[in-house]
Amino acid sequence: MNYKFYTSALVDDIKPINLKYEYIKNPKMLYDILSDAWCKETCAPRMQDRWGEDNKTLGQCSITAFLAQDIFGGEVYGVPLGDGNYHCFNIIDGISFDLTSEQFDHPLDYGKSVKQLREVHFKKEEKYQRYLNLMSKI
């Protein structure tokens, strides 16, 4: 598969820390699995009218990043988008990767990111339910 998601270095050596997900060998394999799992129902509600098979990663960033954190560890960071929202991605052992970066038609400035906390994101019940839905599909 041709991977188009953003990464600052090779992610092949990033391995799961959670034994529940030991079958997911690296972030590329997670991307492959999620490509069949992302759907309109897991998309952020404000973007669902624009979600489609041609842009599966649209509106999936925070739930995907927190799921990747559950599997591989590390931290979740967010790039400020200028509208008060953040686009979430992962940093593990100094390697950044963004499994949902394809939704953008322009490069993001990952250097201006700030740490994101699941406790804050999951205060929104709909987001937590979307996360659980996505988790149930892997």
N, C-alpha and C positions, 0 to 999 in steps of 0.2 A: 504494500500500500504506500502511496505517496503522502507523507505527513506534511501538512501545511501549518500546523499550529506553531506558535512562537516558543522557542526555547533558547536559552543563553548558552547551552552546551549539550552534549549528547546525554540523553536520558536513559539509555539502555541499561546503565548500571544501577539505577535507582530501583531498589527492591522493596517489596512490601514488608512492613514491620508488624502488621496485624495478621496473625495466622489464619483468621477467618477468610482472608483474601489471598492466601498464598498462591492460588492458581493464576492470579494476575501478576505476571512476571515483571512488568515495568509500565511506565506511563503510556507508552505506545499501545500496549495491549489493552490498557484501560480505555484509551481513545477508541480502539476498534470495537470494544464492547459497548461503549456509550453511543457510538454511531448508530447502533440498532436500538438504543434505549431512549435517547432524547426524543421528545415528542411535544406536541402543542400543550399537553397537560403539564409537562415539566417546565415549560417556558414561563418567564415572568408574565403575569397577567397584562401588564401595560404593553407588552410586545406580542401577545398571542395572535393578534390579527395580522401580523407580518411574518409569523413563523411559517416555515415550509421545508420540505425535503431538500431544497436547494440551499438552505441556510439553517441546518439543524442545530448549530451552536448558539443561535440567537436566544438571548434571555436565559441562558443556562449557567452563567458564570459562577455565581456564589455557591449554588448547590453542588456544582461539579467540583469546584475548588475544595469545599469542605469534605466532600466524599473522597477526593484524592488525598487529602490530609489524613482522613481516617485510615486509608490504606497504606500510604507511604510515609506519613509523619510530616515533619517540617511545619512551615507557617503559611498562612493565607495573607496575601497583601492585596491592596486595591489601588488601581490607577484612578485618580479623580477625573471624572468625565466632563466637569464644568456645569452640569445641571443638578449638582448635589448628590449624584449617584457615583458609585465606584464600580469599576470592572475588576473582578477578583481573579487572582491567579496564585500559583504556588511557588514557594522557594524552599528547596531542600538541599542542605549542605552547600549553600551558595549557588545552586543551579536553579534558575527561574524557568518555569514552564507554564504555558497558558493553553490548556486544552480547548478553550472556546474562543481563541483569538481570531478565528476565521470569520466571525460575524462582522468584523470591521473591514472597511475598504481602505483604511489608512493605518499606518503604524502607530502604536501607542508608546507613550513615554514611560516605560517601566521604572525609570530612575526617580520618578516623583511619587512613588507608591507609599502607602501607609498600611500598617498592620490592621487586619480585620479580625474581629472576634465573632465566633459562631453565636455566642450569647446575645450579641446585638442583632445579628442577622435573623436569628431564629425567634426573636421576639415577635416577628410577623408570622402568625400561625400559618398563613397560606404558603410562605416560603419553606417553613419547616415541613409542611405536608408534601410539598413538591420534592424536597430533599428525600423524604422517606419513600416517596413514589419512585424516584430515580434509584435509590439504594435497592429497592425491592426487585429491580430489573437486572441487577448484575449478578 
